[in-house]
Amino acid sequence: MLDGLLGQAGDWDLTFTDAALCDFNLMVHLAARREGLVVRGEYLPIDLRGRSYSGATAYAVRGSSKRRLHAALAAAAELNQPYDLFLRDLIHSGRFKAAVAFPRLTTLSPEADGSQSLGAEAEVFDSTLNAYRGLMYVARDLDQRRADAERLAVRTDEAARAVGGVFAPIVSPAFPIDRKAPIAPSTAAAASAKRPAAPPRSPRCPPAPRCRNSCAGWPSPLPGWVRRAPGRPPVSRRGSTWATVP
Protein backbone atom coordinates (compact mmCIF):
# COMPACT_ATOMS: atom_id res chain seq x y z
CA MET A 1 0.00 0.00 0.00
CA LEU A 2 2.82 2.39 0.86
CA ASP A 3 4.59 1.53 -2.39
CA GLY A 4 1.45 2.53 -4.26
CA LEU A 5 1.14 5.84 -2.43
CA LEU A 6 4.83 6.66 -2.86
CA GLY A 7 4.49 5.94 -6.57
CA GLN A 8 1.49 8.22 -7.11
CA ALA A 9 1.83 11.59 -8.79
CA GLY A 10 3.03 14.02 -6.21
CA ASP A 11 6.51 12.63 -5.62
CA TRP A 12 6.09 12.49 -1.87
CA ASP A 13 9.36 12.61 0.09
CA LEU A 14 7.56 11.33 3.18
CA THR A 15 4.32 9.40 3.55
CA PHE A 16 2.86 9.29 7.05
CA THR A 17 0.73 6.29 8.00
CA ASP A 18 -1.04 8.36 10.67
CA ALA A 19 -1.19 11.99 11.84
CA ALA A 20 -3.45 14.24 13.87
CA LEU A 21 -5.17 16.65 11.47
CA CYS A 22 -6.51 19.85 13.06
CA ASP A 23 -8.92 20.87 10.29
CA PHE A 24 -12.54 20.22 11.25
CA ASN A 25 -13.96 20.55 7.73
CA LEU A 26 -11.41 18.09 6.37
CA MET A 27 -11.95 15.69 9.28
CA VAL A 28 -15.70 15.52 8.60
CA HIS A 29 -15.13 15.10 4.86
CA LEU A 30 -12.66 12.28 5.40
CA ALA A 31 -14.92 10.53 7.89
CA ALA A 32 -17.69 10.56 5.29
CA ARG A 33 -15.41 8.98 2.69
CA ARG A 34 -13.71 6.37 4.86
CA GLU A 35 -16.21 3.53 4.44
CA GLY A 36 -16.27 3.68 0.65
CA LEU A 37 -12.48 3.78 0.44
CA VAL A 38 -12.14 0.76 2.74
CA VAL A 39 -14.67 -1.24 0.73
CA ARG A 40 -12.83 -0.47 -2.52
CA GLY A 41 -9.40 -0.99 -0.97
CA GLU A 42 -8.33 2.52 -1.95
CA TYR A 43 -6.08 4.99 -0.15
CA LEU A 44 -5.68 8.75 -0.57
CA PRO A 45 -2.56 10.82 0.01
CA ILE A 46 -3.54 13.97 1.93
CA ASP A 47 -1.04 16.75 1.24
CA LEU A 48 0.33 18.10 4.54
CA ARG A 49 1.92 21.29 3.27
CA GLY A 50 0.19 24.25 4.86
CA ARG A 51 -2.09 22.05 6.97
CA SER A 52 -2.27 22.17 10.74
CA TYR A 53 -1.30 18.73 12.01
CA SER A 54 0.94 16.96 14.50
CA GLY A 55 2.43 13.53 15.02
CA ALA A 56 5.30 11.53 13.58
CA THR A 57 4.60 8.07 14.98
CA ALA A 58 5.22 6.26 11.68
CA TYR A 59 6.19 7.34 8.18
CA ALA A 60 8.03 6.08 5.11
CA VAL A 61 10.78 8.03 3.37
CA ARG A 62 11.35 7.88 -0.36
CA GLY A 63 14.76 6.40 -1.07
CA SER A 64 15.95 9.41 -3.05
CA SER A 65 15.01 11.72 -0.15
CA LYS A 66 16.82 9.92 2.67
CA ARG A 67 20.10 11.83 2.45
CA ARG A 68 18.34 15.21 2.26
CA LEU A 69 16.19 14.38 5.28
CA HIS A 70 19.18 13.17 7.28
CA ALA A 71 21.08 16.34 6.46
CA ALA A 72 18.13 18.55 7.44
CA LEU A 73 17.70 16.77 10.79
CA ALA A 74 21.44 16.81 11.50
CA ALA A 75 21.59 20.55 10.81
CA ALA A 76 19.43 21.40 13.83
CA ALA A 77 21.52 23.60 16.10
CA GLU A 78 19.42 23.01 19.23
CA LEU A 79 17.15 20.25 20.46
CA ASN A 80 14.47 22.65 21.70
CA GLN A 81 11.42 21.55 19.68
CA PRO A 82 9.32 18.37 19.56
CA TYR A 83 10.46 16.16 16.72
CA ASP A 84 7.11 16.07 14.93
CA LEU A 85 6.89 19.88 14.90
CA PHE A 86 10.46 20.24 13.63
CA LEU A 87 9.59 17.84 10.83
CA ARG A 88 6.38 19.77 10.17
CA ASP A 89 8.36 23.01 9.80
CA LEU A 90 10.55 21.36 7.16
CA ILE A 91 7.40 20.32 5.28
CA HIS A 92 5.68 23.69 5.59
CA SER A 93 8.82 25.43 4.33
CA GLY A 94 8.57 23.45 1.08
CA ARG A 95 11.85 21.60 1.56
CA PHE A 96 10.02 18.26 1.64
CA LYS A 97 6.73 17.08 0.15
CA ALA A 98 4.71 14.98 2.57
CA ALA A 99 1.32 13.34 2.71
CA VAL A 100 -0.61 11.24 5.21
CA ALA A 101 -2.38 8.10 4.02
CA PHE A 102 -6.14 7.89 4.35
CA PRO A 103 -7.64 5.69 5.67
CA ARG A 104 -4.92 5.44 8.29
CA LEU A 105 -2.54 2.50 7.96
CA THR A 106 -1.50 2.60 11.61
CA THR A 107 -2.95 4.07 14.77
CA LEU A 108 -2.03 4.94 18.34
CA SER A 109 -1.92 2.58 21.28
CA PRO A 110 -4.44 3.06 24.13
CA GLU A 111 -1.58 4.42 26.25
CA ALA A 112 -1.26 7.50 24.00
CA ASP A 113 -3.86 9.38 26.04
CA GLY A 114 -1.59 9.12 29.06
CA SER A 115 1.18 11.25 27.60
CA GLN A 116 3.12 13.23 30.20
CA SER A 117 4.45 15.78 27.72
CA LEU A 118 1.35 18.00 27.89
CA GLY A 119 -0.59 19.60 30.70
CA ALA A 120 -4.08 18.71 31.89
CA GLU A 121 -5.62 21.63 29.92
CA ALA A 122 -4.86 19.79 26.67
CA GLU A 123 -6.35 16.47 27.79
CA VAL A 124 -9.74 16.85 26.07
CA PHE A 125 -8.18 18.18 22.87
CA ASP A 126 -5.60 15.41 22.61
CA SER A 127 -7.98 12.63 23.63
CA THR A 128 -10.53 13.74 21.04
CA LEU A 129 -7.98 13.85 18.21
CA ASN A 130 -6.61 10.47 19.29
CA ALA A 131 -10.10 8.98 19.24
CA TYR A 132 -10.68 10.37 15.76
CA ARG A 133 -7.38 8.91 14.55
CA GLY A 134 -8.44 5.52 15.85
CA LEU A 135 -11.80 5.77 14.08
CA MET A 136 -10.07 6.52 10.78
CA TYR A 137 -7.74 3.49 11.12
CA VAL A 138 -8.38 0.98 8.32
CA ALA A 139 -8.63 -1.96 10.76
CA ARG A 140 -10.38 -0.12 13.59
CA ASP A 141 -11.90 -1.87 16.61
CA LEU A 142 -15.38 -0.38 16.93
CA ASP A 143 -15.83 -1.65 20.49
CA GLN A 144 -12.71 0.24 21.53
CA ARG A 145 -13.85 3.34 19.64
CA ARG A 146 -17.26 3.25 21.33
CA ALA A 147 -15.48 3.16 24.68
CA ASP A 148 -13.46 6.21 23.60
CA ALA A 149 -16.66 8.05 22.63
CA GLU A 150 -18.34 7.23 25.94
CA ARG A 151 -15.30 8.45 27.85
CA LEU A 152 -15.28 11.73 25.91
CA ALA A 153 -19.05 12.20 26.31
CA VAL A 154 -18.56 12.77 30.03
CA ARG A 155 -16.79 16.03 29.14
CA THR A 156 -19.74 17.34 27.06
CA ASP A 157 -23.18 18.73 27.80
CA GLU A 158 -26.61 17.87 26.42
CA ALA A 159 -26.46 20.49 23.64
CA ALA A 160 -23.05 19.28 22.47
CA ARG A 161 -24.28 15.69 22.36
CA ALA A 162 -27.27 16.80 20.28
CA VAL A 163 -24.93 18.47 17.78
CA GLY A 164 -22.89 15.27 17.65
CA GLY A 165 -26.04 13.32 16.88
CA VAL A 166 -26.71 15.58 13.89
CA PHE A 167 -23.20 15.07 12.55
CA ALA A 168 -23.53 11.29 12.76
CA PRO A 169 -25.76 10.97 9.66
CA ILE A 170 -23.59 13.46 7.78
CA VAL A 171 -20.67 11.02 7.86
CA SER A 172 -22.89 7.97 7.19
CA PRO A 173 -23.29 6.37 3.72
CA ALA A 174 -26.94 7.51 3.68
CA PHE A 175 -26.05 11.19 3.48
CA PRO A 176 -26.14 12.49 -0.14
CA ILE A 177 -22.69 13.97 -0.77
CA ASP A 178 -20.08 13.34 -3.44
CA ARG A 179 -17.85 10.83 -1.67
CA LYS A 180 -15.40 10.66 -4.55
CA ALA A 181 -14.67 14.38 -4.70
CA PRO A 182 -10.96 15.24 -4.55
CA ILE A 183 -9.52 16.61 -1.33
CA ALA A 184 -9.07 20.35 -1.62
CA PRO A 185 -5.52 21.56 -1.07
CA SER A 186 -4.76 23.54 2.05
CA THR A 187 -5.18 27.31 1.78
CA ALA A 188 -1.42 27.90 1.88
CA ALA A 189 -0.70 25.20 -0.70
CA ALA A 190 -3.43 26.48 -3.03
CA ALA A 191 -2.17 30.06 -2.79
CA SER A 192 1.36 28.90 -3.54
CA ALA A 193 0.19 26.90 -6.56
CA LYS A 194 -1.73 29.87 -8.02
CA ARG A 195 0.98 32.45 -7.49
CA PRO A 196 2.71 33.30 -10.81
CA ALA A 197 6.46 33.26 -11.04
CA ALA A 198 8.12 36.65 -10.70
CA PRO A 199 10.00 37.95 -13.75
CA PRO A 200 13.78 38.26 -13.62
CA ARG A 201 14.96 41.29 -11.67
CA SER A 202 16.45 44.17 -13.61
CA PRO A 203 20.25 44.52 -13.35
CA ARG A 204 19.56 48.04 -12.06
CA CYS A 205 17.66 46.73 -9.06
CA PRO A 206 19.72 47.30 -5.91
CA PRO A 207 20.29 44.13 -3.85
CA ALA A 208 19.19 45.39 -0.43
CA PRO A 209 15.90 47.28 -0.99
CA ARG A 210 12.79 45.45 -2.09
CA CYS A 211 11.23 46.75 -5.29
CA ARG A 212 7.53 47.62 -5.30
CA ASN A 213 7.59 48.81 -8.92
CA SER A 214 5.44 47.37 -11.70
CA CYS A 215 8.38 46.39 -13.89
CA ALA A 216 8.32 43.71 -16.58
CA GLY A 217 4.60 43.31 -16.22
CA TRP A 218 4.82 42.23 -12.57
CA PRO A 219 2.14 44.23 -10.68
CA SER A 220 2.69 45.70 -7.26
CA PRO A 221 0.55 44.03 -4.56
CA LEU A 222 -1.05 47.38 -3.68
CA PRO A 223 -0.40 50.56 -5.70
CA GLY A 224 1.50 53.06 -3.62
CA TRP A 225 1.92 50.65 -0.69
CA VAL A 226 5.40 50.64 0.79
CA ARG A 227 7.01 48.77 3.68
CA ARG A 228 9.90 50.58 5.27
CA ALA A 229 11.95 50.53 8.42
CA PRO A 230 10.69 53.01 11.06
CA GLY A 231 11.99 56.50 10.42
CA ARG A 232 13.45 55.68 7.01
CA PRO A 233 11.66 57.25 4.03
CA PRO A 234 11.38 55.44 0.70
CA VAL A 235 13.67 56.35 -2.17
CA SER A 236 12.11 57.43 -5.46
CA ARG A 237 13.90 56.61 -8.70
CA ARG A 238 12.28 57.30 -12.08
CA GLY A 239 8.82 56.80 -10.66
CA SER A 240 9.74 53.57 -8.94
CA THR A 241 9.14 53.20 -5.23
CA TRP A 242 11.75 51.40 -3.16
CA ALA A 243 11.65 50.64 0.52
CA THR A 244 14.18 49.14 2.87
CA VAL A 245 12.59 46.20 4.66
CA PRO A 246 13.94 45.41 8.14
C-alpha positions as CSV (number, residue, x, y, z in Angstrom):
1,M,0.0,0.0,0.0
2,L,2.8,2.4,0.9
3,D,4.6,1.5,-2.4
4,G,1.5,2.5,-4.3
5,L,1.1,5.8,-2.4
6,L,4.8,6.7,-2.9
7,G,4.5,5.9,-6.6
8,Q,1.5,8.2,-7.1
9,A,1.8,11.6,-8.8
10,G,3.0,14.0,-6.2
11,D,6.5,12.6,-5.6
12,W,6.1,12.5,-1.9
13,D,9.4,12.6,0.1
14,L,7.6,11.3,3.2
15,T,4.3,9.4,3.6
16,F,2.9,9.3,7.1
17,T,0.7,6.3,8.0
18,D,-1.0,8.4,10.7
19,A,-1.2,12.0,11.8
20,A,-3.5,14.2,13.9
21,L,-5.2,16.7,11.5
22,C,-6.5,19.8,13.1
23,D,-8.9,20.9,10.3
24,F,-12.5,20.2,11.3
25,N,-14.0,20.6,7.7
26,L,-11.4,18.1,6.4
27,M,-12.0,15.7,9.3
28,V,-15.7,15.5,8.6
29,H,-15.1,15.1,4.9
30,L,-12.7,12.3,5.4
31,A,-14.9,10.5,7.9
32,A,-17.7,10.6,5.3
33,R,-15.4,9.0,2.7
34,R,-13.7,6.4,4.9
35,E,-16.2,3.5,4.4
36,G,-16.3,3.7,0.7
37,L,-12.5,3.8,0.4
38,V,-12.1,0.8,2.7
39,V,-14.7,-1.2,0.7
40,R,-12.8,-0.5,-2.5
41,G,-9.4,-1.0,-1.0
42,E,-8.3,2.5,-2.0
43,Y,-6.1,5.0,-0.2
44,L,-5.7,8.7,-0.6
45,P,-2.6,10.8,0.0
46,I,-3.5,14.0,1.9
47,D,-1.0,16.8,1.2
48,L,0.3,18.1,4.5
49,R,1.9,21.3,3.3
50,G,0.2,24.3,4.9
51,R,-2.1,22.1,7.0
52,S,-2.3,22.2,10.7
53,Y,-1.3,18.7,12.0
54,S,0.9,17.0,14.5
55,G,2.4,13.5,15.0
56,A,5.3,11.5,13.6
57,T,4.6,8.1,15.0
58,A,5.2,6.3,11.7
59,Y,6.2,7.3,8.2
60,A,8.0,6.1,5.1
61,V,10.8,8.0,3.4
62,R,11.4,7.9,-0.4
63,G,14.8,6.4,-1.1
64,S,16.0,9.4,-3.1
65,S,15.0,11.7,-0.2
66,K,16.8,9.9,2.7
67,R,20.1,11.8,2.4
68,R,18.3,15.2,2.3
69,L,16.2,14.4,5.3
70,H,19.2,13.2,7.3
71,A,21.1,16.3,6.5
72,A,18.1,18.5,7.4
73,L,17.7,16.8,10.8
74,A,21.4,16.8,11.5
75,A,21.6,20.6,10.8
76,A,19.4,21.4,13.8
77,A,21.5,23.6,16.1
78,E,19.4,23.0,19.2
79,L,17.1,20.2,20.5
80,N,14.5,22.6,21.7
81,Q,11.4,21.6,19.7
82,P,9.3,18.4,19.6
83,Y,10.5,16.2,16.7
84,D,7.1,16.1,14.9
85,L,6.9,19.9,14.9
86,F,10.5,20.2,13.6
87,L,9.6,17.8,10.8
88,R,6.4,19.8,10.2
89,D,8.4,23.0,9.8
90,L,10.6,21.4,7.2
91,I,7.4,20.3,5.3
92,H,5.7,23.7,5.6
93,S,8.8,25.4,4.3
94,G,8.6,23.4,1.1
95,R,11.9,21.6,1.6
96,F,10.0,18.3,1.6
97,K,6.7,17.1,0.2
98,A,4.7,15.0,2.6
99,A,1.3,13.3,2.7
100,V,-0.6,11.2,5.2
101,A,-2.4,8.1,4.0
102,F,-6.1,7.9,4.4
103,P,-7.6,5.7,5.7
104,R,-4.9,5.4,8.3
105,L,-2.5,2.5,8.0
106,T,-1.5,2.6,11.6
107,T,-3.0,4.1,14.8
108,L,-2.0,4.9,18.3
109,S,-1.9,2.6,21.3
110,P,-4.4,3.1,24.1
111,E,-1.6,4.4,26.3
112,A,-1.3,7.5,24.0
113,D,-3.9,9.4,26.0
114,G,-1.6,9.1,29.1
115,S,1.2,11.3,27.6
116,Q,3.1,13.2,30.2
117,S,4.4,15.8,27.7
118,L,1.3,18.0,27.9
119,G,-0.6,19.6,30.7
120,A,-4.1,18.7,31.9
121,E,-5.6,21.6,29.9
122,A,-4.9,19.8,26.7
123,E,-6.3,16.5,27.8
124,V,-9.7,16.8,26.1
125,F,-8.2,18.2,22.9
126,D,-5.6,15.4,22.6
127,S,-8.0,12.6,23.6
128,T,-10.5,13.7,21.0
129,L,-8.0,13.9,18.2
130,N,-6.6,10.5,19.3
131,A,-10.1,9.0,19.2
132,Y,-10.7,10.4,15.8
133,R,-7.4,8.9,14.6
134,G,-8.4,5.5,15.9
135,L,-11.8,5.8,14.1
136,M,-10.1,6.5,10.8
137,Y,-7.7,3.5,11.1
138,V,-8.4,1.0,8.3
139,A,-8.6,-2.0,10.8
140,R,-10.4,-0.1,13.6
141,D,-11.9,-1.9,16.6
142,L,-15.4,-0.4,16.9
143,D,-15.8,-1.6,20.5
144,Q,-12.7,0.2,21.5
145,R,-13.8,3.3,19.6
146,R,-17.3,3.3,21.3
147,A,-15.5,3.2,24.7
148,D,-13.5,6.2,23.6
149,A,-16.7,8.1,22.6
150,E,-18.3,7.2,25.9
151,R,-15.3,8.4,27.9
152,L,-15.3,11.7,25.9
153,A,-19.1,12.2,26.3
154,V,-18.6,12.8,30.0
155,R,-16.8,16.0,29.1
156,T,-19.7,17.3,27.1
157,D,-23.2,18.7,27.8
158,E,-26.6,17.9,26.4
159,A,-26.5,20.5,23.6
160,A,-23.0,19.3,22.5
161,R,-24.3,15.7,22.4
162,A,-27.3,16.8,20.3
163,V,-24.9,18.5,17.8
164,G,-22.9,15.3,17.6
165,G,-26.0,13.3,16.9
166,V,-26.7,15.6,13.9
167,F,-23.2,15.1,12.6
168,A,-23.5,11.3,12.8
169,P,-25.8,11.0,9.7
170,I,-23.6,13.5,7.8
171,V,-20.7,11.0,7.9
172,S,-22.9,8.0,7.2
173,P,-23.3,6.4,3.7
174,A,-26.9,7.5,3.7
175,F,-26.0,11.2,3.5
176,P,-26.1,12.5,-0.1
177,I,-22.7,14.0,-0.8
178,D,-20.1,13.3,-3.4
179,R,-17.8,10.8,-1.7
180,K,-15.4,10.7,-4.6
181,A,-14.7,14.4,-4.7
182,P,-11.0,15.2,-4.5
183,I,-9.5,16.6,-1.3
184,A,-9.1,20.4,-1.6
185,P,-5.5,21.6,-1.1
186,S,-4.8,23.5,2.0
187,T,-5.2,27.3,1.8
188,A,-1.4,27.9,1.9
189,A,-0.7,25.2,-0.7
190,A,-3.4,26.5,-3.0
191,A,-2.2,30.1,-2.8
192,S,1.4,28.9,-3.5
193,A,0.2,26.9,-6.6
194,K,-1.7,29.9,-8.0
195,R,1.0,32.4,-7.5
196,P,2.7,33.3,-10.8
197,A,6.5,33.3,-11.0
198,A,8.1,36.6,-10.7
199,P,10.0,38.0,-13.8
200,P,13.8,38.3,-13.6
201,R,15.0,41.3,-11.7
202,S,16.4,44.2,-13.6
203,P,20.2,44.5,-13.4
204,R,19.6,48.0,-12.1
205,C,17.7,46.7,-9.1
206,P,19.7,47.3,-5.9
207,P,20.3,44.1,-3.8
208,A,19.2,45.4,-0.4
209,P,15.9,47.3,-1.0
210,R,12.8,45.5,-2.1
211,C,11.2,46.7,-5.3
212,R,7.5,47.6,-5.3
213,N,7.6,48.8,-8.9
214,S,5.4,47.4,-11.7
215,C,8.4,46.4,-13.9
216,A,8.3,43.7,-16.6
217,G,4.6,43.3,-16.2
218,W,4.8,42.2,-12.6
219,P,2.1,44.2,-10.7
220,S,2.7,45.7,-7.3
221,P,0.5,44.0,-4.6
222,L,-1.0,47.4,-3.7
223,P,-0.4,50.6,-5.7
224,G,1.5,53.1,-3.6
225,W,1.9,50.6,-0.7
226,V,5.4,50.6,0.8
227,R,7.0,48.8,3.7
228,R,9.9,50.6,5.3
229,A,12.0,50.5,8.4
230,P,10.7,53.0,11.1
231,G,12.0,56.5,10.4
232,R,13.5,55.7,7.0
233,P,11.7,57.2,4.0
234,P,11.4,55.4,0.7
235,V,13.7,56.3,-2.2
236,S,12.1,57.4,-5.5
237,R,13.9,56.6,-8.7
238,R,12.3,57.3,-12.1
239,G,8.8,56.8,-10.7
240,S,9.7,53.6,-8.9
241,T,9.1,53.2,-5.2
242,W,11.7,51.4,-3.2
243,A,11.7,50.6,0.5
244,T,14.2,49.1,2.9
245,V,12.6,46.2,4.7
246,P,13.9,45.4,8.1
